[in-house]
Amino acid sequence: MNVQILERNEDSMLFVVDGITASLANTLRRIILSEVPCMAIDDIMIIENDSVLHDEILGLRLGLIPLKTDLDSYNLPEECSCQSELGCPLCRTVLILDVEARGGERVVYSKDLLPENPDVAPVSGEIPIVKLAPGQRIRLEAYARLGRGREHAKWQPVSSCIYRHVPEIKVDAGRCDACGECVEICSRNVLERSGDKIEVKNMLECTICRDCMRVCPQEPAAISVDGNENSFIFYVESTGVMPVERIIEEAFKIYDKKYSEFLDQLLVSLNVSEKD
């Protein structure tokens, strides 16, 4: 397997992986979406809520606010030694919201959530929660814990995780008359006309739509577009809860753990069968 990083910043990464199958690529995507844990508000103790929102809707909005995640400091509730429904400082943290509209209307933002642990705070402080009319007040305690996307979408650490085949484009120079129709139809500027021939300018931008093949006046088309069965372009974008590198690293750790557990169970089954 070979990995080539094309673009990278704190919250997103575009990279090419060679030497894997579609099933492995999809396994990695599904693990990132549903298995990599992150923090989200799960339980709320509402002390006072005079706003127009019902308690349930307020709780839903709070749960969907992305929280910075420190995987090294917290345990998953099911793996914590406390084994308590209420949790403990090792598997949950508290954020306090106490806002009152005095002298006029006030919008409650995510920055008004005061975290017990500064490392588990809202990713952005400018997420609106509710607007309060004069005299209205909200007081509550929000309890955040680690969870997985398979339980609820609020525990998905990414806003986007997609892959596609690396395109393979071939132009038959002997049959192509460089009419330019394939260049004009391509909205991604993958092809360009250079003198009396058509050249591939930016292959990775190709979406394998094959419009260029359909408009080619030659029969069969003088250009062919296919996807490489063992090479994939990945794009992963974090919600900000963790750096995208950490998300991908955790995904591979989970994959390795699942693979090892599968082998262990397979060996146990084989040993039982041999004894029988």
Backbone as CSV, one residue per row, in Angstrom:
resi,resn,N_x,N_y,N_z,CA_x,CA_y,CA_z,C_x,C_y,C_z
1,MET,0.845,-1.194,0.000,0.000,0.000,0.000,0.876,1.239,0.000
2,ASN,0.487,2.242,-0.766,1.230,3.494,-0.854,0.255,4.662,-0.676
3,VAL,0.627,5.634,0.152,-0.233,6.789,0.432,0.478,8.063,-0.009
4,GLN,-0.238,8.898,-0.739,0.304,10.182,-1.193,-0.655,11.291,-0.776
5,ILE,-0.197,12.204,0.070,-1.031,13.317,0.533,-0.987,14.442,-0.499
6,LEU,-2.169,14.848,-0.970,-2.258,15.901,-1.976,-2.491,17.270,-1.345
7,GLU,-3.407,17.329,-0.388,-3.703,18.580,0.306,-3.964,18.253,1.772
8,ARG,-3.538,19.161,2.661,-3.758,18.917,4.084,-3.790,20.221,4.851
9,ASN,-4.742,20.325,5.769,-4.729,21.381,6.774,-5.262,20.771,8.066
10,GLU,-5.526,21.579,9.068,-5.910,21.036,10.374,-7.216,20.259,10.320
11,ASP,-8.143,20.672,9.461,-9.476,20.087,9.478,-9.795,19.206,8.274
12,SER,-8.944,19.139,7.265,-9.267,18.317,6.095,-8.000,17.766,5.463
13,MET,-8.189,16.657,4.739,-7.057,16.030,4.062,-7.548,15.361,2.787
14,LEU,-6.800,15.551,1.713,-7.047,14.892,0.435,-5.827,14.045,0.131
15,PHE,-6.032,12.735,-0.039,-4.894,11.859,-0.268,-5.272,10.706,-1.184
16,VAL,-4.250,10.109,-1.800,-4.427,8.981,-2.705,-3.837,7.738,-2.051
17,VAL,-4.584,6.633,-2.095,-4.106,5.354,-1.569,-4.048,4.360,-2.715
18,ASP,-2.871,3.808,-2.945,-2.671,2.795,-3.977,-2.504,1.426,-3.333
19,GLY,-2.954,0.391,-4.053,-2.696,-0.970,-3.611,-3.712,-1.542,-2.653
20,ILE,-4.948,-0.995,-2.629,-6.004,-1.559,-1.792,-7.225,-1.851,-2.661
21,THR,-8.169,-2.586,-2.092,-9.394,-2.916,-2.812,-10.518,-1.972,-2.395
22,ALA,-11.606,-2.018,-3.152,-12.764,-1.173,-2.837,-13.357,-1.543,-1.477
23,SER,-13.327,-2.830,-1.123,-13.892,-3.257,0.158,-13.095,-2.682,1.329
24,LEU,-11.769,-2.626,1.198,-10.949,-2.046,2.262,-11.161,-0.533,2.340
25,ALA,-11.276,0.122,1.187,-11.527,1.563,1.171,-12.860,1.889,1.859
26,ASN,-13.880,1.081,1.580,-15.189,1.318,2.194,-15.171,0.997,3.683
27,THR,-14.375,-0.012,4.075,-14.238,-0.340,5.498,-13.651,0.841,6.261
28,LEU,-12.623,1.463,5.700,-12.009,2.625,6.339,-13.012,3.776,6.452
29,ARG,-13.770,4.013,5.399,-14.778,5.085,5.428,-15.824,4.834,6.503
30,ARG,-16.303,3.598,6.605,-17.353,3.277,7.580,-16.823,3.356,9.010
31,ILE,-15.564,2.970,9.226,-14.989,3.066,10.568,-14.872,4.529,10.986
32,ILE,-14.431,5.386,10.069,-14.321,6.812,10.390,-15.686,7.393,10.752
33,LEU,-16.718,7.002,10.013,-18.057,7.555,10.241,-18.724,7.003,11.494
34,SER,-18.527,5.722,11.785,-19.342,5.089,12.816,-18.591,4.542,14.015
35,GLU,-17.252,4.490,13.974,-16.518,3.847,15.056,-15.564,4.773,15.805
36,VAL,-15.015,5.777,15.145,-14.071,6.684,15.824,-14.847,7.540,16.823
37,PRO,-14.532,7.458,18.125,-15.334,8.184,19.127,-14.988,9.664,19.207
38,CYS,-15.952,10.449,19.645,-15.715,11.860,19.942,-16.705,12.300,21.006
39,MET,-16.517,13.486,21.533,-17.360,14.018,22.600,-18.622,14.674,22.044
40,ALA,-19.717,14.506,22.781,-20.960,15.233,22.478,-21.816,15.254,23.743
41,ILE,-22.640,16.268,23.853,-23.556,16.373,25.000,-24.637,15.313,24.865
42,ASP,-24.826,14.558,25.949,-25.785,13.447,25.910,-26.876,13.582,26.961
43,ASP,-26.537,14.010,28.150,-27.516,14.192,29.226,-27.556,15.655,29.644
44,ILE,-28.759,16.139,29.955,-28.920,17.541,30.339,-29.830,17.623,31.562
45,MET,-29.414,18.404,32.547,-30.263,18.689,33.703,-30.720,20.142,33.583
46,ILE,-31.982,20.328,33.215,-32.509,21.679,33.011,-33.089,22.190,34.324
47,ILE,-32.522,23.271,34.801,-32.976,23.877,36.054,-34.052,24.919,35.773
48,GLU,-33.854,25.687,34.703,-34.826,26.727,34.335,-34.772,26.936,32.831
49,ASN,-35.936,26.984,32.206,-36.005,27.226,30.762,-37.252,28.035,30.456
50,ASP,-37.082,29.349,30.314,-38.190,30.244,29.989,-38.267,30.542,28.501
51,SER,-37.396,29.953,27.708,-37.334,30.268,26.282,-38.523,29.655,25.541
52,VAL,-38.635,29.985,24.242,-39.739,29.460,23.431,-39.504,28.002,23.044
53,LEU,-38.292,27.505,23.233,-37.992,26.125,22.868,-38.385,25.161,23.976
54,HIS,-39.008,24.056,23.581,-39.267,22.995,24.549,-37.943,22.392,24.999
55,ASP,-37.947,21.780,26.167,-36.725,21.200,26.714,-36.084,20.205,25.740
56,GLU,-36.943,19.391,25.076,-36.419,18.365,24.172,-35.696,18.985,22.974
57,ILE,-36.247,20.066,22.418,-35.621,20.720,21.262,-34.330,21.414,21.681
58,LEU,-34.348,22.013,22.859,-33.131,22.642,23.381,-32.030,21.598,23.563
59,GLY,-32.417,20.436,24.103,-31.444,19.357,24.289,-30.889,18.862,22.968
60,LEU,-31.741,18.771,21.944,-31.291,18.331,20.623,-30.264,19.305,20.052
61,ARG,-30.532,20.595,20.185,-29.604,21.596,19.654,-28.261,21.547,20.374
62,LEU,-28.292,21.364,21.680,-27.052,21.298,22.443,-26.254,20.048,22.066
63,GLY,-26.947,18.946,21.824,-26.274,17.706,21.472,-25.547,17.779,20.150
64,LEU,-26.019,18.616,19.237,-25.420,18.712,17.907,-24.282,19.730,17.821
65,ILE,-23.937,20.373,18.934,-22.809,21.304,18.938,-21.510,20.501,19.024
66,PRO,-20.623,20.595,18.024,-19.365,19.836,18.080,-18.486,20.306,19.242
67,LEU,-17.935,19.339,19.975,-17.073,19.636,21.110,-15.655,19.130,20.845
68,LYS,-14.674,19.930,21.214,-13.289,19.466,21.113,-13.131,18.199,21.944
69,THR,-12.388,17.251,21.406,-12.302,15.929,22.023,-10.872,15.609,22.418
70,ASP,-10.710,15.177,23.674,-9.424,14.715,24.182,-9.539,13.214,24.444
71,LEU,-9.177,12.410,23.452,-9.342,10.964,23.569,-8.424,10.360,24.626
72,ASP,-7.341,11.030,24.948,-6.375,10.469,25.894,-6.794,10.643,27.351
73,SER,-7.769,11.510,27.613,-8.145,11.812,28.999,-9.462,11.177,29.425
74,TYR,-10.229,10.639,28.481,-11.546,10.102,28.811,-11.717,8.691,28.264
75,ASN,-12.527,7.922,28.980,-12.862,6.563,28.562,-14.248,6.534,27.947
76,LEU,-14.474,5.570,27.080,-15.836,5.300,26.652,-16.626,4.803,27.859
77,PRO,-17.883,5.212,28.035,-18.657,4.820,29.221,-18.676,3.312,29.463
78,GLU,-18.796,2.528,28.374,-18.862,1.075,28.548,-17.521,0.468,28.923
79,GLU,-16.436,1.233,28.757,-15.103,0.729,29.094,-14.562,1.354,30.369
80,CYS,-15.317,2.252,30.996,-14.851,2.936,32.202,-14.992,2.026,33.415
81,SER,-14.053,2.134,34.343,-14.066,1.291,35.535,-15.221,1.617,36.477
82,CYS,-15.805,2.817,36.358,-16.899,3.193,37.265,-18.170,2.392,37.014
83,GLN,-18.406,2.011,35.748,-19.584,1.236,35.370,-20.873,1.852,35.924
84,SER,-20.935,3.179,35.872,-22.082,3.912,36.413,-22.869,4.562,35.288
85,GLU,-24.185,4.596,35.422,-25.023,5.267,34.434,-24.786,6.772,34.451
86,LEU,-24.439,7.304,35.625,-24.205,8.739,35.743,-22.815,9.122,35.259
87,GLY,-21.892,8.174,35.239,-20.542,8.462,34.805,-19.685,9.029,35.918
88,CYS,-18.420,9.270,35.594,-17.462,9.812,36.547,-16.530,10.751,35.796
89,PRO,-15.624,11.443,36.498,-14.716,12.368,35.796,-13.836,11.716,34.741
90,LEU,-13.751,10.380,34.745,-12.944,9.691,33.745,-13.720,9.417,32.455
91,CYS,-15.044,9.545,32.495,-15.827,9.227,31.299,-16.865,10.287,30.951
92,ARG,-16.939,11.367,31.712,-17.853,12.436,31.331,-17.375,13.762,31.898
93,THR,-17.824,14.846,31.280,-17.479,16.186,31.746,-18.728,17.066,31.672
94,VAL,-18.686,18.193,32.352,-19.869,19.051,32.496,-19.626,20.401,31.831
95,LEU,-20.687,20.907,31.193,-20.690,22.273,30.667,-21.904,22.982,31.261
96,ILE,-21.700,24.198,31.742,-22.758,24.963,32.412,-23.271,26.063,31.480
97,LEU,-24.590,26.185,31.416,-25.215,27.283,30.661,-26.135,28.044,31.599
98,ASP,-25.838,29.310,31.824,-26.652,30.162,32.699,-26.704,31.542,32.059
99,VAL,-27.798,31.803,31.321,-27.920,33.048,30.560,-29.293,33.653,30.814
100,GLU,-29.333,34.958,31.031,-30.598,35.677,31.215,-30.592,36.929,30.342
101,ALA,-31.728,37.187,29.685,-31.865,38.380,28.844,-32.307,39.546,29.717
102,ARG,-31.417,40.487,29.910,-31.728,41.655,30.740,-31.676,42.914,29.881
103,GLY,-32.748,43.655,29.896,-32.786,44.927,29.184,-33.035,44.811,27.692
104,GLY,-33.276,43.626,27.178,-33.533,43.463,25.754,-33.362,42.023,25.322
105,GLU,-33.599,41.762,24.043,-33.445,40.403,23.534,-31.972,39.991,23.569
106,ARG,-31.752,38.692,23.669,-30.384,38.180,23.668,-30.339,36.823,22.974
107,VAL,-29.357,36.648,22.105,-29.132,35.359,21.465,-28.134,34.570,22.292
108,VAL,-28.503,33.353,22.610,-27.602,32.458,23.351,-26.732,31.717,22.336
109,TYR,-25.416,31.822,22.510,-24.476,31.169,21.603,-23.735,30.043,22.320
110,SER,-23.059,29.238,21.517,-22.303,28.130,22.086,-21.176,28.607,23.002
111,LYS,-20.704,29.837,22.804,-19.657,30.367,23.680,-20.173,30.604,25.099
112,ASP,-21.492,30.613,25.281,-22.056,30.773,26.616,-22.009,29.474,27.419
113,LEU,-21.687,28.352,26.760,-21.497,27.084,27.469,-20.125,27.107,28.134
114,LEU,-20.089,27.086,29.446,-18.833,27.164,30.188,-18.384,25.754,30.550
115,PRO,-17.266,25.278,29.993,-16.851,23.892,30.223,-16.104,23.712,31.537
116,GLU,-16.328,22.572,32.163,-15.550,22.188,33.340,-14.092,21.953,32.948
117,ASN,-13.896,21.342,31.786,-12.567,21.086,31.240,-12.397,21.923,29.971
118,PRO,-11.475,22.883,29.971,-11.295,23.734,28.783,-10.957,22.954,27.517
119,ASP,-10.446,21.725,27.673,-10.106,20.907,26.507,-11.338,20.287,25.861
120,VAL,-12.487,20.383,26.531,-13.751,19.887,25.969,-14.719,21.059,25.907
121,ALA,-14.494,21.932,24.950,-15.307,23.131,24.755,-15.874,23.120,23.345
122,PRO,-16.918,23.909,23.077,-17.450,23.979,21.708,-16.370,24.359,20.703
123,VAL,-16.398,23.702,19.548,-15.420,23.971,18.488,-15.508,25.424,18.040
124,SER,-16.723,25.943,17.951,-16.953,27.344,17.587,-17.839,27.988,18.640
125,GLY,-17.518,29.206,18.995,-18.336,29.912,19.975,-19.488,30.675,19.356
126,GLU,-19.638,30.633,18.027,-20.645,31.445,17.345,-21.828,30.625,16.828
127,ILE,-22.073,29.481,17.417,-23.222,28.662,17.017,-24.448,29.126,17.806
128,PRO,-25.492,29.682,17.151,-26.671,30.146,17.883,-27.497,28.981,18.420
129,ILE,-27.970,29.123,19.633,-28.772,28.074,20.270,-30.238,28.495,20.356
130,VAL,-30.504,29.669,20.904,-31.880,30.151,21.038,-31.840,31.666,21.292
131,LYS,-32.927,32.339,20.928,-33.056,33.774,21.218,-33.998,33.941,22.412
132,LEU,-33.546,34.712,23.386,-34.344,34.970,24.586,-34.996,36.344,24.513
133,ALA,-36.257,36.402,24.900,-36.952,37.681,25.031,-36.582,38.302,26.377
134,PRO,-36.804,39.602,26.541,-36.451,40.253,27.808,-37.058,39.526,29.014
135,GLY,-36.214,39.244,30.000,-36.668,38.576,31.210,-36.579,37.062,31.170
136,GLN,-36.381,36.474,30.002,-36.285,35.019,29.914,-34.896,34.543,30.329
137,ARG,-34.853,33.296,30.797,-33.589,32.774,31.323,-33.473,31.271,31.049
138,ILE,-32.236,30.830,30.855,-31.930,29.401,30.726,-30.824,29.059,31.707
139,ARG,-31.070,28.039,32.527,-30.038,27.504,33.419,-30.038,25.988,33.293
140,LEU,-28.879,25.423,33.020,-28.808,23.968,32.877,-27.384,23.476,33.034
141,GLU,-27.288,22.175,33.273,-26.006,21.478,33.286,-26.038,20.450,32.164
142,ALA,-25.041,20.498,31.298,-24.968,19.575,30.166,-23.794,18.623,30.384
143,TYR,-24.065,17.340,30.275,-23.041,16.316,30.506,-22.624,15.715,29.158
144,ALA,-21.337,15.835,28.871,-20.802,15.320,27.609,-20.025,14.035,27.859
145,ARG,-20.088,13.122,26.904,-19.345,11.861,27.008,-18.890,11.429,25.621
146,LEU,-17.993,10.482,25.588,-17.560,9.898,24.326,-18.642,8.970,23.781
147,GLY,-18.775,8.949,22.483,-19.719,8.049,21.823,-19.286,7.818,20.392
148,ARG,-20.006,6.936,19.718,-19.671,6.586,18.342,-20.814,6.958,17.401
149,GLY,-20.457,7.200,16.165,-21.449,7.611,15.176,-22.531,6.573,14.937
150,ARG,-22.258,5.300,15.206,-23.273,4.264,15.024,-24.419,4.425,16.021
151,GLU,-24.162,5.153,17.140,-25.212,5.410,18.119,-26.058,6.614,17.714
152,HIS,-25.393,7.664,17.248,-26.083,8.903,16.871,-25.133,9.746,16.029
153,ALA,-25.686,10.494,15.094,-24.864,11.308,14.194,-24.076,12.386,14.930
154,LYS,-24.497,12.761,16.138,-23.765,13.802,16.871,-22.382,13.325,17.291
155,TRP,-22.161,12.006,17.254,-20.857,11.453,17.600,-20.019,11.132,16.366
156,GLN,-20.390,11.656,15.218,-19.548,11.499,14.032,-18.484,12.600,14.037
157,PRO,-17.207,12.239,13.982,-16.155,13.260,14.066,-15.888,13.982,12.755
158,VAL,-16.548,13.572,11.681,-16.287,14.174,10.374,-17.574,14.721,9.769
159,SER,-17.425,15.764,8.984,-18.562,16.298,8.231,-18.588,15.729,6.823
160,SER,-17.451,15.180,6.391,-17.377,14.561,5.070,-16.301,13.485,5.093
161,CYS,-16.627,12.337,4.508,-15.645,11.252,4.366,-16.031,10.472,3.115
162,ILE,-15.338,10.719,2.022,-15.696,10.110,0.749,-14.442,9.561,0.063
163,TYR,-14.661,8.644,-0.848,-13.561,8.152,-1.671,-14.083,7.872,-3.066
164,ARG,-13.191,7.861,-4.026,-13.533,7.533,-5.401,-12.307,6.939,-6.089
165,HIS,-12.551,6.227,-7.158,-11.457,5.616,-7.891,-10.563,6.686,-8.521
166,VAL,-9.276,6.432,-8.544,-8.366,7.288,-9.292,-8.640,7.074,-10.781
167,PRO,-8.922,8.145,-11.535,-9.269,7.974,-12.953,-8.064,7.594,-13.812
168,GLU,-8.345,6.863,-14.871,-7.340,6.543,-15.876,-7.883,7.012,-17.228
169,ILE,-7.199,7.961,-17.853,-7.648,8.550,-19.114,-6.620,8.258,-20.194
170,LYS,-7.090,7.710,-21.300,-6.208,7.403,-22.424,-6.775,8.018,-23.708
171,VAL,-5.923,8.681,-24.447,-6.314,9.292,-25.726,-5.563,8.568,-26.843
172,ASP,-6.321,8.043,-27.804,-5.729,7.359,-28.959,-5.263,8.421,-29.957
173,ALA,-3.975,8.749,-29.900,-3.441,9.831,-30.733,-3.577,9.534,-32.219
174,GLY,-3.597,8.263,-32.596,-3.704,7.909,-34.009,-5.086,8.148,-34.575
175,ARG,-6.136,8.090,-33.744,-7.512,8.270,-34.210,-8.098,9.619,-33.826
176,CYS,-7.524,10.293,-32.839,-8.057,11.584,-32.382,-7.662,12.699,-33.358
177,ASP,-8.661,13.455,-33.813,-8.390,14.564,-34.733,-8.339,15.914,-34.017
178,ALA,-8.346,15.887,-32.668,-8.239,17.115,-31.851,-9.334,18.114,-32.163
179,CYS,-10.557,17.615,-32.338,-11.680,18.522,-32.615,-11.991,19.422,-31.425
180,GLY,-11.684,18.970,-30.208,-11.866,19.795,-29.019,-13.204,19.671,-28.337
181,GLU,-14.106,18.816,-28.840,-15.423,18.687,-28.216,-15.315,18.111,-26.798
182,CYS,-14.385,17.190,-26.603,-14.216,16.608,-25.275,-13.686,17.650,-24.287
183,VAL,-12.881,18.593,-24.784,-12.353,19.647,-23.924,-13.470,20.596,-23.500
184,GLU,-14.358,20.941,-24.427,-15.429,21.895,-24.157,-16.491,21.307,-23.229
185,ILE,-16.751,19.993,-23.318,-17.812,19.388,-22.503,-17.377,19.191,-21.056
186,CYS,-16.067,19.136,-20.809,-15.568,18.839,-19.458,-15.621,20.075,-18.575
187,SER,-16.441,20.027,-17.533,-16.589,21.170,-16.629,-15.466,21.257,-15.604
188,ARG,-14.646,20.216,-15.519,-13.570,20.168,-14.524,-12.207,20.549,-15.110
189,ASN,-12.191,20.906,-16.387,-10.949,21.305,-17.060,-9.860,20.232,-16.949
190,VAL,-10.291,18.996,-17.164,-9.352,17.883,-17.091,-8.494,17.811,-18.347
191,LEU,-9.084,18.154,-19.491,-8.402,18.034,-20.781,-8.065,19.405,-21.350
192,GLU,-7.084,19.427,-22.231,-6.761,20.649,-22.951,-6.271,20.292,-24.349
193,ARG,-6.522,21.216,-25.292,-6.050,21.017,-26.661,-4.699,21.709,-26.812
194,SER,-3.718,20.939,-27.214,-2.375,21.464,-27.415,-1.952,21.186,-28.853
195,GLY,-2.108,22.191,-29.700,-1.784,22.031,-31.114,-2.739,21.068,-31.784
196,ASP,-2.226,19.977,-32.324,-3.066,19.005,-33.020,-3.321,17.755,-32.185
197,LYS,-3.283,17.900,-30.861,-3.567,16.739,-30.015,-4.251,17.171,-28.716
198,ILE,-4.914,16.185,-28.092,-5.595,16.406,-26.816,-4.732,15.818,-25.708
199,GLU,-4.507,16.617,-24.662,-3.685,16.162,-23.549,-4.473,16.214,-22.242
200,VAL,-4.079,15.353,-21.309,-4.689,15.325,-19.975,-3.964,16.336,-19.103
201,LYS,-4.689,17.361,-18.646,-4.074,18.435,-17.868,-4.151,18.168,-16.368
202,ASN,-5.285,17.655,-15.900,-5.483,17.459,-14.456,-6.324,16.205,-14.243
203,MET,-5.660,15.057,-14.255,-6.368,13.779,-14.221,-7.163,13.584,-12.925
204,LEU,-6.627,14.007,-11.774,-7.283,13.750,-10.490,-8.595,14.516,-10.335
205,GLU,-8.821,15.538,-11.164,-10.082,16.268,-11.107,-11.209,15.539,-11.837
206,CYS,-10.870,14.507,-12.579,-11.870,13.769,-13.355,-12.811,13.006,-12.428
207,THR,-14.114,13.095,-12.686,-15.124,12.379,-11.897,-15.621,11.115,-12.599
208,ILE,-14.983,10.743,-13.681,-15.327,9.543,-14.467,-16.782,9.595,-14.935
209,CYS,-17.233,10.781,-15.342,-18.596,10.922,-15.863,-18.699,10.408,-17.302
210,ARG,-17.583,10.368,-18.005,-17.472,9.864,-19.380,-18.229,10.711,-20.404
211,ASP,-18.522,11.974,-20.081,-19.143,12.874,-21.067,-18.224,13.065,-22.272
212,CYS,-16.927,13.069,-22.024,-15.975,13.252,-23.116,-16.049,12.098,-24.113
213,MET,-16.324,10.903,-23.617,-16.456,9.750,-24.503,-17.725,9.837,-25.332
214,ARG,-18.799,10.354,-24.702,-20.097,10.418,-25.393,-20.109,11.443,-26.523
215,VAL,-19.362,12.554,-26.358,-19.383,13.601,-27.389,-18.323,13.389,-28.469
216,CYS,-17.437,12.444,-28.266,-16.382,12.208,-29.262,-17.013,11.735,-30.574
217,PRO,-16.722,12.405,-31.697,-17.334,12.033,-32.990,-16.794,10.720,-33.554
218,GLN,-15.686,10.235,-33.025,-15.127,8.975,-33.521,-15.955,7.793,-33.006
219,GLU,-15.954,6.734,-33.780,-16.708,5.539,-33.394,-15.825,4.297,-33.557
220,PRO,-15.425,3.651,-32.451,-15.659,4.035,-31.050,-14.862,5.274,-30.669
221,ALA,-15.149,5.821,-29.498,-14.521,7.068,-29.059,-13.003,6.930,-29.018
222,ALA,-12.331,8.014,-29.387,-10.866,8.028,-29.393,-10.295,8.288,-28.008
223,ILE,-11.164,8.484,-27.019,-10.722,8.697,-25.646,-11.427,7.683,-24.752
224,SER,-10.730,7.141,-23.789,-11.327,6.185,-22.853,-11.082,6.665,-21.428
225,VAL,-12.107,6.500,-20.585,-12.020,6.922,-19.186,-12.487,5.773,-18.306
226,ASP,-11.645,5.342,-17.398,-11.976,4.270,-16.462,-11.433,4.619,-15.086
227,GLY,-11.851,3.833,-14.094,-11.349,4.003,-12.739,-10.395,2.879,-12.384
228,ASN,-9.292,3.228,-11.743,-8.325,2.227,-11.294,-8.930,1.436,-10.139
229,GLU,-9.016,0.116,-10.283,-9.672,-0.727,-9.299,-8.902,-0.820,-7.980
230,ASN,-7.640,-0.441,-7.976,-6.816,-0.582,-6.769,-6.173,0.723,-6.321
231,SER,-6.772,1.834,-6.733,-6.248,3.139,-6.351,-7.421,4.088,-6.099
232,PHE,-7.382,4.790,-4.937,-8.534,5.598,-4.528,-8.108,6.968,-4.024
233,ILE,-8.966,7.949,-4.306,-8.784,9.302,-3.788,-9.715,9.460,-2.588
234,PHE,-9.162,9.786,-1.436,-9.940,10.003,-0.219,-9.988,11.495,0.106
235,TYR,-11.164,11.929,0.578,-11.289,13.275,1.148,-11.965,13.144,2.505
236,VAL,-11.260,13.577,3.553,-11.791,13.499,4.915,-11.778,14.896,5.512
237,GLU,-12.926,15.340,6.028,-13.033,16.672,6.639,-13.573,16.540,8.059
238,SER,-12.808,16.998,9.025,-13.202,16.936,10.428,-14.213,18.033,10.755
239,THR,-15.055,17.777,11.748,-15.972,18.815,12.238,-15.239,19.803,13.144
240,GLY,-13.966,19.515,13.413,-13.180,20.365,14.303,-12.966,19.751,15.673
241,VAL,-13.615,18.600,15.932,-13.485,17.973,17.247,-12.080,17.430,17.476
242,MET,-11.424,16.993,16.391,-10.054,16.485,16.445,-9.352,16.821,15.140
243,PRO,-8.022,16.901,15.157,-7.304,17.047,13.885,-7.585,15.851,12.991
244,VAL,-7.643,16.073,11.696,-8.014,15.007,10.777,-7.001,13.862,10.814
245,GLU,-5.713,14.171,11.081,-4.708,13.105,11.188,-5.040,12.150,12.329
246,ARG,-5.506,12.696,13.464,-5.835,11.852,14.619,-7.039,10.966,14.308
247,ILE,-7.999,11.492,13.570,-9.180,10.700,13.211,-8.777,9.503,12.356
248,ILE,-7.924,9.747,11.355,-7.486,8.662,10.480,-6.637,7.655,11.256
249,GLU,-5.779,8.155,12.146,-4.952,7.269,12.970,-5.823,6.369,13.838
250,GLU,-6.847,6.937,14.471,-7.743,6.139,15.314,-8.512,5.110,14.486
251,ALA,-8.876,5.482,13.261,-9.599,4.552,12.393,-8.753,3.314,12.098
252,PHE,-7.469,3.523,11.827,-6.590,2.382,11.557,-6.375,1.540,12.818
253,LYS,-6.309,2.173,13.985,-6.187,1.417,15.235,-7.414,0.523,15.443
254,ILE,-8.589,1.065,15.183,-9.820,0.294,15.347,-9.874,-0.846,14.342
255,TYR,-9.454,-0.574,13.114,-9.429,-1.624,12.091,-8.491,-2.751,12.511
256,ASP,-7.321,-2.389,13.003,-6.344,-3.395,13.433,-6.900,-4.234,14.589
257,LYS,-7.596,-3.579,15.522,-8.181,-4.295,16.656,-9.264,-5.266,16.197
258,LYS,-10.125,-4.816,15.287,-11.197,-5.685,14.790,-10.613,-6.871,14.019
259,TYR,-9.568,-6.603,13.238,-8.946,-7.667,12.456,-8.325,-8.712,13.388
260,SER,-7.665,-8.251,14.453,-7.048,-9.174,15.410,-8.107,-9.996,16.138
261,GLU,-9.214,-9.360,16.517,-10.288,-10.087,17.192,-10.894,-11.143,16.275
262,PHE,-11.033,-10.810,15.005,-11.573,-11.771,14.041,-10.655,-12.986,13.908
263,LEU,-9.336,-12.745,13.823,-8.391,-13.852,13.712,-8.414,-14.723,14.960
264,ASP,-8.515,-14.087,16.125,-8.563,-14.854,17.372,-9.792,-15.755,17.411
265,GLN,-10.943,-15.209,17.042,-12.170,-15.993,17.038,-12.105,-17.111,16.000
266,LEU,-11.467,-16.826,14.868,-11.340,-17.843,13.822,-10.471,-19.002,14.303
267,LEU,-9.368,-18.678,14.984,-8.489,-19.721,15.501,-9.189,-20.559,16.562
268,VAL,-9.980,-19.911,17.415,-10.744,-20.642,18.441,-11.720,-21.604,17.787
269,SER,-12.427,-21.122,16.753,-13.398,-21.965,16.050,-12.717,-23.155,15.371
270,LEU,-11.538,-22.927,14.783,-10.809,-24.009,14.134,-10.359,-25.057,15.133
271,ASN,-9.902,-24.610,16.305,-9.460,-25.544,17.329,-10.608,-26.390,17.852
272,VAL,-11.779,-25.757,18.030,-12.967,-26.486,18.475,-13.375,-27.533,17.444
273,SER,-13.332,-27.139,16.160,-13.703,-28.064,15.092,-12.768,-29.263,15.020
274,GLU,-11.456,-29.015,15.236,-10.498,-30.118,15.183,-10.704,-31.101,16.328
275,LYS,-11.091,-30.566,17.516,-11.342,-31.441,18.670,-12.591,-32.294,18.448
276,ASP,-13.594,-31.691,17.794,-14.834,-32.447,17.525,-14.580,-33.546,16.488
